[in-house]
Each structure stands twice: as C-alpha cells, then as structure tokens.
Amino acid sequence: MQLKSKVIAAVKELYGQEINEKQAQVQITRKDLTGDFTIVVFPLLKISKKSPEETGKDIGEFIKNSEESVANYNVVKGFLNIELEADYWLNLINEITEDDDHGYKKADENSPLMMIEYSSPNTNKPLHLGHIRNNLLGYSLSRIAAANGNKVVKTNIVNDRGIHICKSMLAWKKWGEGITPESSGKKGDHLVGDFYVKFDKEYKTEIKNLINEKISEYPALKDVSDFSAEFSALKAKKKTKEGHNDEENEKFKACTELSKYAENNAPLILEAREMLRKWEAKDPEVYADWEMMNQWVYAGFDVSYKKLGVDFDKIYYESDTYTVGRDMVLEGLENDLFYRKDDGSVWCDLSDKGLDEKLLLRKDGTSVYMTQDMGTAKLRFDDYDIDKMVYVVGNEQDYHFQVLSLLLDKVGFKWGKGLVHFSYGMVELPEGKMKSREGTVVDADDLADAMVNTAREMSKELGKLDGYTDEEAEKIYKMIAMGALKYFILKVDPRKNMTFNPEESIDFNGNTGPFIQYTYARIQSIFRKAAELGIDVKEHTPTNVDVDEKENNLIRMVANFPNIVAEAGKVFSPAIIANFVYDLAKEYNQFYHDHPITFEEDDDKKTMRLVLSKTVGKTIKNAMWLLGIDVPSKM
C-alpha cells in the first residue's frame, strides 16, 4: 500500500485539489504513539480550511474506508496515525523474503551516471587515517548511489606531480644512497614517505639558519633572541581581543617578512622547485627517478586499498591532466577570461561572485592544483557522459571546489555548476591532530594491522572462536577488524569532525560493527540449530498468527529499509544506513531474548519468527554491504 497516493487521492476527493508527493508527508509513527504510519496534516490545512483535528479525521476516515488493510486511525494534534491490520505486515514480510534486492533499485540503460571521486592520494607518502575516512565514505557512497538506481563510476585522481613529490625525490637523491623497497624491506609508499619527512626536517633547519643569518637586517627584531618563540607569541596575541601595540605590530610585520623570505629562499626549496621545472621539461634523469619512485608508491597503495576493501573503475593521474588544465587556462587568457600579471603569472578575478583573485599558473608557467582539477574534470566528461560529478574531499577544501565550479562554468563547461563537493570533517585520534611532514600521521596499514591484532586478542579472551581452525579464525579476525574500523567511521555524520578510538570501535557491545556482525551471526546460528532439530524452515509465514509489539517493530523497521536507502542517497550520508542497521540489530536482540524461536511450541508462531529472523538477517547483510562491511555466518 502506498499511503502517499492515498493521501493525494483523499485530498482530491475531499477538497477538490491536487497535491504533489512532497505535500503528502508520511513517516513512521513514534513509539510513544499508537499506529504504524503518521501523516503530517499541517501542510494540508490551507487546502482543507479546517482545523488539524478535523482535517486528520476527514483523511483518516477516507483512507480507512478505501483501504481494507487499515485497522484504525487516531489524530493527535496535526498528526494522523494510521494503524494497519496484522496480516498486512505478515504478507509484507513474505514479499520481502522473496525479494533478494529489498531496498535496492537496479540501474538500466536510461539511469543517470554518477561519477564519485575518492581517495586522491599524493605519491609522496602512504595512506593515513584521514585517507581511510575518505576512502570508506567514497566507497560506501558509490554503493548507496548504485542502490538508488544510478549507474556509478568509482574514480581516483592520484596527485603524482608537484612540489611535494619533488621534495621526496630530492631527499632520496641526497640521502637515499640508492635504497629501494626491496633492499630496505619496506613498502614503497612508506619508504618514499620517510624521505618526505626527511626533507621537511632538513628544510626547517635551513629556514632556521637563514633566519639567523638575516635577522640583523631587520631593525624591529634587533632585541629578539629566539625568533621562533617571539613569532609564535606575536601570532597568539594578534588573535586576542587586545591585539598588538605599535611596536609589536612592527615586529610582527618583520617576523612575517623574514619568515616568508627564509621559506622561499632556503636552498632545499629552491632545488625542489628547479626539479619540478626539469620534470615539466621532461628532463630524462628527473623523469626516470619520478617514474621509479611512483611505481614504488602505486604498489604500496594497492596493498592498502586491498586491506580496506575498496577499489576504483578508473584512475586518473595529475601528470596526465595538468597540461589539459594549463591549455584551458591559456585559451581562457586569449579570450580575456583570465589575465596575466607583470610577473608572468595568470589569474582569474572572481570578485563579481563575491570571491577573490585566483592563481591559475605560476610566474614560471607551472600549474597549480586548481588548474590540474580543471583538466581532470574535462578529461572525465570527455570519457563519460556524466550526469553528476561528486568529489569526496575534506571540508578544508570547500573554497577550492566553490572556485572550481565557477571556473569550469566560466570557460564554457555548463556542467561546472552541477559539481557536488561531498564535504566531510576531519578525523583524529584521541591524542590529537596528525601532520604528514612531521611523520606524526597514523599509517593506514599500521592501523589496519593493529585492528586485526586487537580483534584476535579480544576474540581469544572472550572465547568466541573456540573450535575454529586457524584459517577460519584468521578470516573472521580480519572481518571483525575491518567491520569495526569501517562502522565506527561511517556511523558519524560525515559533515562532523570525529575522533577515532580503536579500542572503543571493536567492542562487541554497543553501537559498533562487531555488535552488528555478531547479531547477524546469531541469526545464522538459529538456522543451524533448526537444522539440527529437524525443523522444516518454511519460506512463508502464516498470516493468521498474532504479532506482538516487538515483532511488529521489527517488521516495520525491515519494511522501512528502502526509505532509509533513499534518504541516505539523497543527502549523501552512509551514517543514515549505519545507524539504521544498529537500531535493527538492537531491536532484534531484544526480540531474541524475549521470544523463543526454535523451541516455540506453536508451529505458526515458530514459522513466523523464523521467517522474520531470516528477513532481518538479510536486511542487516544488505545494509552492511552498503557500508562496505562483510558479515560472518559464524562468530
């Protein structure tokens, strides 16, 4: 039964007016009220020209008289609560049991194509905890989008060029002594990341030396003995209500100027910039080193992606796309869309859009990230007939994608305005923020391995896998570990910053992945027990059996799963799926503890509870699949 269509028909019949589906608001009835579905009457009052109670009674009476599955109705203020006959729910469970794709819409040749970009790693360092949230969100979104009837292309853009790549390359050339992943026994992405950290350490030393060398040239800093401490104190005071006095203001200006001078003129950064110019000129030696080190990193990434259980349909590389973006900018320059400054750099003025000027090409002609993203976007739309492009990128890049959309529209690509930036919050550990340059990030591989170890230790302590072979147990340890990691991250509203707590995530109780996995395994154990007892597990439940409150709650939750999937797709939020499946698992466990199943004496009730359990298990599995999480049949 489609209640929305009933509401639309009621309004037309009772009040002579057409309404749309948005005006026919239907939701699950709150647990403290009597009913199964609630119709919100308030949007209809202008049409009925009656009170909320009178309007509710009119529509309730119409629906009850025209739909035999409606047992009763009641009106509470502006809410019409519809109560359905028990056999309606039992028939519905039978329908859902037969539908292997319950909650999913299948795409066809006319379905819209959605491309979802996620991961976007740099080849100067391994994947870290921040990348984990990005990958898990992107992969889950791709499955949710597909479940909502979209054709989906999962894509990745690898940042394999730029000054950050040259930093790792230069450090390897200077201090690597020819070391390789094979000779070091390290994953390639870890090895290259070590040299990125080494560069930053040496670069900071050079900056400090240059500041000490030049500080005497700044009269405002003549009495400063510790530049770093002085500059930090001035920065902190500038943010206070008190602010700087005149002397402090002069010092702050001098500190800022000297700091920028040192950062831009340290020998290492000058060498790195020269290496970037040589790379763009296809210098044979630089290019060969670049190809070699990138291959090390790609091999490392593949291992990490496999651990996380994510993949891609198409991978783009900025080394292929930056020239496309540069050509787009140069063409825009010829058409007076952009302008060149005296130093040779190319800019776009977006002040008419309430923004500022945006650098597109540096004075030496090299591309910036914005230019690269313009080129990548063009290549993607050349390759695919995309209806919606979704970028899964942290909220620190909100401004970047606002500008990108405007730039693409400016150069004539009207699809630019339709780009979606799926902006998510940062993830930290209880210890605080992480910094790649300082080597304080949490490595994705290390975290995944630590999660497996924790799952192994907890399972052994609880005796949950006694009697399993080592191979069986190890497979489940990994499933539990990844389920814990993925669920803990995905259950949080993606727009919010979050703190990932490994120990809390792997608890077998509470709002965790292992709790939900254990619930699924418990349901499978019921059917193994039924087989041992020789119980014939039927495919359909009788419709003449009484259904109590807990059973009815479970049926309603399972029936609502398609609406949950639709809402998650509409607002781009795996958290909606995650919290639904936790509530379902929690509700099932309460039902399990209060109701005998295989030992129920009434055969009809036994059959109903077995069919209901099977349907709940299938719904849990489908929901967890949307999150990229596997569920074990034994645990």
MARLODREN-784259 format. One record per residue (C-alpha): residue in three letters; x, y, z. Coordinates in steps of 0.05 Angstrom, whole numbers, padded with zeros to 5 digits, always signed. Layout:
ALAXYZ ...
//
This chain:
MET+00000+00000+00000 GLN+00026+00069-00019 LEU+00000+00116+00035 LYS+00024+00178-00002 SER-00020+00161-00061 LYS-00078+00150-00013 VAL-00067+00219+00018 ILE-00065+00251-00052 ALA-00130+00215-00071 ALA-00163+00236-00005 VAL-00146+00310-00014 LYS-00172+00309-00086 GLU-00236+00274-00066 LEU-00249+00313-00002 TYR-00226+00382-00020 GLY-00223+00382-00096 GLN-00150+00400-00102 GLU-00088+00365-00130 ILE-00026+00359-00086 ASN+00043+00331-00100 GLU+00083+00278-00063 LYS+00122+00329-00023 GLN+00058+00356+00007 ALA+00037+00285+00026 GLN+00084+00275+00084 VAL+00085+00205+00113 GLN+00133+00179+00167 ILE+00140+00121+00215 THR+00097+00131+00277 ARG+00135+00148+00341 LYS+00139+00091+00392 ASP+00101+00131+00444 LEU+00041+00137+00398 THR-00009+00085+00372 GLY-00002+00070+00298 ASP+00045+00046+00244 PHE+00050+00107+00198 THR+00037+00180+00212 ILE+00010+00230+00161 VAL+00030+00302+00175 VAL-00033+00343+00166 PHE-00006+00414+00175 PRO+00015+00425+00101 LEU-00058+00410+00081 LEU-00094+00460+00125 LYS-00094+00516+00074 ILE-00129+00468+00026 SER-00179+00438+00076 LYS-00192+00505+00111 LYS-00207+00464+00173 SER-00172+00452+00240 PRO-00115+00400+00243 GLU-00160+00351+00282 GLU-00218+00358+00232 THR-00172+00351+00172 GLY-00140+00289+00203 LYS-00207+00256+00216 ASP-00231+00271+00145 ILE-00169+00239+00113 GLY-00166+00182+00164 GLU-00239+00163+00151 PHE-00227+00165+00075 ILE-00166+00120+00079 LYS-00199+00071+00127 ASN-00260+00064+00082 SER-00218+00056+00018 GLU-00163+00010+00044 GLU-00180-00056+00077 SER-00111-00064+00108 VAL-00124-00004+00153 ALA-00149-00027+00221 ASN-00158+00041+00254 TYR-00133+00112+00258 ASN-00126+00167+00310 VAL-00109+00241+00307 VAL-00061+00275+00355 LYS-00060+00349+00341 GLY-00035+00356+00269 PHE-00014+00283+00261 LEU-00058+00228+00233 ASN-00034+00160+00257 ILE-00054+00100+00214 GLU-00057+00031+00246 LEU-00053-00029+00198 GLU-00081-00099+00205 ALA-00032-00152+00230 ASP-00039-00193+00166 TYR-00015-00134+00125 TRP+00053-00137+00159 LEU+00057-00213+00154 ASN+00041-00210+00080 LEU+00093-00156+00073 ILE+00147-00199+00107 ASN+00130-00254+00058 GLU+00140-00206-00001 ILE+00206-00181+00028 THR+00231-00252+00040 GLU+00223-00266-00034 ASP+00258-00201-00055 ASP+00333-00210-00053 ASP+00342-00137-00074 HIS+00298-00109-00019 GLY+00317-00036-00011 TYR+00355-00032-00077 LYS+00336-00002-00143 LYS+00371-00031-00204 ALA+00400+00015-00257 ASP+00383+00008-00330 GLU+00410+00039-00394 ASN+00369+00102-00381 SER+00393+00111-00310 PRO+00435+00173-00293 LEU+00510+00164-00289 MET+00543+00188-00225 MET+00619+00192-00220 ILE+00646+00191-00149 GLU+00718+00212-00137 TYR+00751+00190-00073 SER+00820+00174-00043 SER+00862+00226-00083 PRO+00928+00207-00051 ASN+00996+00241-00061 THR+01053+00197-00083 ASN+01100+00228-00031 LYS+01071+00190+00028 PRO+01029+00129+00048 LEU+00955+00130+00062 HIS+00938+00152+00132 LEU+00877+00156+00178 GLY+00848+00216+00141 HIS+00852+00176+00075 ILE+00816+00119+00109 ARG+00755+00162+00124 ASN+00757+00189+00053 ASN+00761+00120+00021 LEU+00708+00089+00065 LEU+00660+00147+00054 GLY+00671+00147-00022 TYR+00664+00072-00029 SER+00601+00069+00013 LEU+00571+00128-00025 SER+00584+00091-00090 ARG+00545+00031-00066 ILE+00488+00074-00038 ALA+00484+00112-00104 ALA+00480+00046-00142 ALA+00426+00021-00094 ASN+00386+00084-00112 GLY+00386+00065-00186 ASN+00446+00104-00211 LYS+00500+00078-00257 VAL+00564+00092-00218 VAL+00636+00102-00238 LYS+00685+00100-00179 THR+00745+00143-00195 ASN+00810+00165-00164 ILE+00857+00222-00180 VAL+00929+00208-00160 ASN+00970+00270-00143 ASP+01034+00245-00175 ARG+01067+00311-00193 GLY+01082+00378-00160 ILE+01129+00407-00109 HIS+01111+00357-00055 ILE+01132+00299-00100 CYS+01197+00334-00115 LYS+01212+00341-00041 SER+01212+00265-00032 MET+01251+00255-00096 LEU+01304+00306-00077 ALA+01312+00277-00007 TRP+01321+00207-00036 LYS+01373+00233-00085 LYS+01412+00269-00030 TRP+01408+00219+00027 GLY+01378+00154+00000 GLU+01443+00122-00023 GLY+01404+00081-00075 ILE+01357+00049-00025 THR+01296+00013-00054 PRO+01235-00022-00025 GLU+01268-00089-00039 SER+01334-00071-00005 SER+01300-00038+00055 GLY+01244-00089+00064 LYS+01194-00031+00067 LYS+01131-00018+00027 GLY+01146+00032-00027 ASP+01097+00085-00003 HIS+01127+00081+00067 LEU+01198+00088+00040 VAL+01180+00149-00002 GLY+01142+00179+00057 ASP+01204+00172+00101 PHE+01242+00217+00052 TYR+01185+00268+00052 VAL+01194+00273+00128 LYS+01270+00276+00119 PHE+01262+00335+00071 ASP+01219+00374+00119 LYS+01268+00363+00176 GLU+01327+00388+00136 TYR+01286+00444+00105 LYS+01266+00471+00174 THR+01339+00471+00194 GLU+01357+00512+00132 ILE+01300+00561+00147 LYS+01324+00570+00218 ASN+01396+00582+00194 LEU+01373+00632+00142 ILE+01332+00670+00193 ASN+01391+00674+00240 GLU+01434+00698+00183 LYS+01386+00753+00160 ILE+01353+00775+00226 SER+01404+00831+00236 GLU+01378+00865+00173 TYR+01311+00878+00208 PRO+01315+00935+00258 ALA+01249+00916+00291 LEU+01279+00849+00311 LYS+01345+00874+00339 ASP+01329+00853+00410 VAL+01298+00784+00391 SER+01340+00726+00417 ASP+01291+00669+00400 PHE+01257+00684+00333 SER+01210+00623+00335 ALA+01185+00637+00405 GLU+01176+00712+00390 PHE+01138+00699+00326 SER+01092+00647+00359 ALA+01077+00695+00417 LEU+01061+00751+00368 LYS+01015+00706+00327 ALA+00978+00686+00390 LYS+00970+00757+00414 LYS+00945+00781+00346 LYS+00886+00734+00355 THR+00867+00763+00423 LYS+00820+00820+00435 GLU+00877+00863+00459 GLY+00918+00856+00394 HIS+00985+00888+00380 ASN+01012+00955+00402 ASP+01053+00995+00351 GLU+01119+00964+00370 GLU+01091+00894+00368 ASN+01058+00908+00301 GLU+01125+00927+00271 LYS+01157+00865+00300 PHE+01101+00821+00272 LYS+01109+00850+00203 ALA+01184+00839+00205 CYS+01176+00768+00230 THR+01126+00752+00175 GLU+01171+00782+00121 LEU+01233+00746+00146 SER+01197+00680+00154 LYS+01170+00683+00083 TYR+01238+00702+00056 ALA+01271+00643+00091 GLU+01217+00594+00069 ASN+01223+00616-00004 ASN+01298+00621-00007 ALA+01323+00561+00032 PRO+01370+00521-00014 LEU+01328+00457-00010 ILE+01263+00490-00033 LEU+01300+00524-00089 GLU+01328+00457-00111 ALA+01259+00425-00106 ARG+01228+00480-00150 GLU+01284+00471-00201 MET+01270+00396-00201 LEU+01196+00410-00215 ARG+01215+00454-00274 LYS+01261+00399-00300 TRP+01205+00348-00292 GLU+01157+00391-00332 ALA+01211+00398-00385 LYS+01217+00321-00386 ASP+01289+00321-00362 PRO+01309+00247-00373 GLU+01343+00236-00306 VAL+01289+00271-00264 TYR+01234+00237-00303 ALA+01265+00167-00294 ASP+01271+00177-00219 TRP+01199+00202-00216 GLU+01172+00141-00254 MET+01212+00093-00210 MET+01191+00123-00143 ASN+01118+00130-00165 GLN+01116+00056-00183 TRP+01141+00040-00112 VAL+01084+00081-00084 TYR+01030+00053-00130 ALA+01049-00018-00108 GLY+01043+00004-00036 PHE+00975+00037-00048 ASP+00948-00027-00079 VAL+00964-00066-00016 SER+00929-00013+00027 TYR+00867-00010-00017 LYS+00861-00085-00014 LYS+00864-00084+00062 LEU+00810-00031+00064 GLY+00767-00069+00013 VAL+00759-00010-00035 ASP+00771-00006-00109 PHE+00763+00040-00170 ASP+00735+00035-00240 LYS+00781+00089-00268 ILE+00845+00121-00242 TYR+00868+00189-00268 TYR+00938+00218-00257 GLU+00953+00291-00249 SER+01015+00282-00292 ASP+00966+00269-00350 THR+00915+00322-00332 TYR+00955+00384-00313 THR+00973+00401-00385 VAL+00900+00397-00404 GLY+00883+00447-00350 ARG+00941+00491-00369 ASP+00916+00493-00442 MET+00847+00510-00417 VAL+00876+00569-00378 LEU+00918+00594-00436 GLU+00857+00591-00482 GLY+00817+00629-00430 LEU+00874+00680-00427 GLU+00868+00691-00503 ASN+00792+00700-00495 ASP+00802+00752-00439 LEU+00771+00706-00387 PHE+00835+00709-00346 TYR+00893+00759-00341 ARG+00968+00758-00335 LYS+01005+00798-00282 ASP+01071+00833-00293 ASP+01110+00775-00263 GLY+01080+00727-00315 SER+01031+00691-00270 VAL+00959+00680-00295 TRP+00899+00696-00251 CYS+00823+00697-00252 ASP+00784+00753-00218 LEU+00722+00725-00184 SER+00705+00787-00144 ASP+00639+00793-00182 LYS+00620+00727-00150 GLY+00637+00751-00080 LEU+00705+00715-00081 ASP+00776+00739-00094 GLU+00830+00731-00146 LYS+00853+00660-00160 LEU+00922+00640-00184 LEU+00919+00591-00243 LEU+00990+00590-00269 ARG+01053+00609-00230 LYS+01101+00660-00257 ASP+01146+00604-00281 GLY+01088+00575-00321 THR+01076+00514-00276 SER+01005+00492-00258 VAL+00971+00496-00190 TYR+00921+00447-00161 MET+00862+00487-00188 THR+00889+00483-00259 GLN+00900+00408-00252 ASP+00829+00398-00227 MET+00802+00436-00287 GLY+00840+00390-00334 THR+00818+00327-00296 ALA+00745+00349-00299 LYS+00749+00360-00374 LEU+00780+00292-00386 ARG+00727+00258-00344 PHE+00670+00290-00381 ASP+00704+00272-00447 ASP+00709+00199-00424 TYR+00639+00192-00393 ASP+00570+00221-00404 ILE+00566+00242-00331 ASP+00501+00267-00302 LYS+00530+00283-00233 MET+00603+00290-00211 VAL+00615+00280-00136 TYR+00681+00298-00103 VAL+00694+00265-00036 VAL+00743+00315-00005 GLY+00751+00343+00065 ASN+00717+00408+00086 GLU+00783+00446+00086 GLN+00774+00447+00010 ASP+00704+00479+00010 TYR+00730+00543-00021 HIS+00771+00505-00073 PHE+00710+00469-00102 GLN+00668+00532-00099 VAL+00721+00564-00144 LEU+00729+00503-00189 SER+00655+00502-00204 LEU+00657+00576-00224 LEU+00720+00568-00266 LEU+00692+00509-00305 ASP+00628+00547-00318 LYS+00669+00608-00339 VAL+00708+00570-00393 GLY+00644+00544-00422 PHE+00631+00477-00388 LYS+00560+00486-00363 TRP+00564+00422-00323 GLY+00612+00460-00277 LYS+00554+00488-00237 GLY+00528+00418-00224 LEU+00591+00392-00189 VAL+00579+00365-00119 HIS+00632+00373-00065 PHE+00617+00319-00013 SER+00650+00357+00044 TYR+00667+00317+00105 GLY+00700+00332+00172 MET+00769+00314+00195 VAL+00786+00251+00234 GLU+00834+00250+00292 LEU+00858+00201+00345 PRO+00847+00214+00419 GLU+00918+00241+00421 GLY+00901+00297+00373 LYS+00918+00321+00303 MET+00968+00289+00255 LYS+01020+00321+00209 SER+01048+00285+00148 ARG+01111+00329+00143 GLU+01130+00314+00215 GLY+01116+00240+00209 THR+01062+00241+00262 VAL+01006+00212+00219 VAL+00973+00145+00234 ASP+00991+00100+00176 ALA+00932+00063+00145 ASP+00969-00003+00141 ASP+00993+00001+00212 LEU+00923+00018+00237 ALA+00891-00039+00197 ASP+00942-00089+00224 ALA+00933-00063+00295 MET+00857-00071+00288 VAL+00866-00144+00267 ASN+00912-00157+00326 THR+00861-00126+00374 ALA+00804-00168+00344 ARG+00847-00230+00352 GLU+00863-00215+00425 MET+00792-00197+00444 SER+00762-00258+00409 LYS+00811-00305+00443 GLU+00798-00272+00510 LEU+00722-00279+00502 GLY+00729-00349+00473 LYS+00683-00331+00415 LEU+00721-00371+00362 ASP+00738-00434+00402 GLY+00737-00495+00358 TYR+00753-00457+00294 THR+00812-00475+00251 ASP+00869-00423+00249 GLU+00850-00406+00178 GLU+00776-00396+00194 ALA+00792-00355+00256 GLU+00841-00310+00219 LYS+00790-00295+00165 ILE+00739-00275+00218 TYR+00791-00233+00257 LYS+00801-00192+00194 MET+00726-00187+00181 ILE+00714-00163+00252 ALA+00772-00114+00250 MET+00751-00082+00184 GLY+00678-00082+00205 ALA+00698-00045+00269 LEU+00740+00006+00233 LYS+00691+00019+00177 TYR+00629+00022+00220 PHE+00659+00068+00273 ILE+00679+00118+00219 LEU+00616+00113+00177 LYS+00566+00118+00234 VAL+00586+00190+00246 ASP+00552+00246+00207 PRO+00604+00257+00152 ARG+00600+00332+00159 LYS+00626+00329+00230 ASN+00697+00323+00255 MET+00708+00258+00292 THR+00756+00223+00338 PHE+00771+00151+00321 ASN+00782+00107+00382 PRO+00807+00038+00361 GLU+00791+00003+00427 GLU+00721+00031+00431 SER+00707+00013+00358 ILE+00720-00062+00367 ASP+00676-00072+00428 PHE+00626-00129+00419 ASN+00573-00089+00455 GLY+00543-00021+00439 ASN+00539+00017+00374 THR+00596-00019+00339 GLY+00608-00060+00277 PRO+00625-00124+00315 PHE+00559-00119+00353 ILE+00520-00118+00287 GLN+00563-00173+00257 TYR+00551-00215+00319 THR+00476-00204+00312 TYR+00478-00230+00240 ALA+00520-00290+00261 ARG+00470-00304+00317 ILE+00413-00306+00266 GLN+00451-00355+00223 SER+00463-00399+00285 ILE+00388-00402+00295 PHE+00380-00436+00227 ARG+00437-00484+00241 LYS+00402-00502+00306 ALA+00336-00511+00269 ALA+00370-00559+00220 GLU+00399-00599+00278 LEU+00329-00604+00308 GLY+00299-00625+00241 ILE+00255-00564+00237 ASP+00228-00551+00167 VAL+00244-00477+00155 LYS+00188-00452+00111 GLU+00195-00394+00062 HIS+00129-00361+00081 THR+00098-00343+00147 PRO+00024-00358+00162 THR-00019-00295+00162 ASN-00066-00319+00217 VAL-00016-00312+00274 ASP-00017-00258+00327 VAL+00041-00208+00323 ASP+00064-00174+00387 GLU+00096-00105+00394 LYS+00168-00127+00387 GLU+00154-00170+00326 ASN+00114-00113+00295 ASN+00171-00064+00308 LEU+00220-00110+00272 ILE+00173-00118+00212 ARG+00163-00042+00207 MET+00238-00029+00210 VAL+00253-00080+00155 ALA+00196-00052+00113 ASN+00225+00018+00121 PHE+00294-00002+00095 PRO+00281+00023+00023 ASN+00263+00092+00051 ILE+00328+00092+00091 VAL+00369+00075+00029 ALA+00333+00130-00010 GLU+00346+00182+00045 ALA+00420+00163+00050 GLY+00427+00172-00025 LYS+00390+00238-00025 VAL+00434+00271+00029 PHE+00498+00232+00015 SER+00504+00201+00084 PRO+00526+00130+00100 ALA+00513+00148+00173 ILE+00438+00140+00160 ILE+00449+00068+00138 ALA+00497+00054+00196 ASN+00451+00079+00250 PHE+00391+00044+00219 VAL+00426-00024+00219 TYR+00449-00014+00291 ASP+00378+00002+00313 LEU+00354-00060+00275 ALA+00406-00105+00307 LYS+00390-00077+00376 GLU+00315-00087+00365 TYR+00327-00159+00341 ASN+00369-00176+00402 GLN+00314-00152+00448 PHE+00265-00195+00409 TYR+00312-00254+00412 HIS+00319-00251+00488 ASP+00244-00245+00499 HIS+00218-00296+00449 PRO+00232-00370+00439 ILE+00244-00386+00366 THR+00265-00458+00351 PHE+00234-00481+00417 GLU+00168-00444+00407 GLU+00112-00495+00415 ASP+00062-00461+00368 ASP+00084-00482+00298 ASP+00054-00420+00265 LYS+00090-00373+00313 LYS+00154-00413+00304 THR+00149-00407+00228 MET+00133-00332+00233 ARG+00193-00319+00278 LEU+00240-00360+00234 VAL+00218-00323+00171 LEU+00223-00256+00208 SER+00293-00274+00232 LYS+00314-00293+00162 THR+00288-00227+00135 VAL+00322-00186+00189 GLY+00387-00223+00175 LYS+00382-00208+00101 THR+00368-00135+00115 ILE+00428-00130+00162 LYS+00472-00161+00109 ASN+00446-00114+00055 ALA+00454-00053+00099 MET+00525-00072+00119 TRP+00542-00085+00046 LEU+00524-00013+00031 LEU+00577+00006+00083 GLY+00628-00040+00051 ILE+00626-00086+00111 ASP+00624-00163+00108 VAL+00584-00203+00158 PRO+00606-00273+00182 SER+00559-00332+00185 LYS+00595-00356+00247 MET+00628-00314+00301 
//
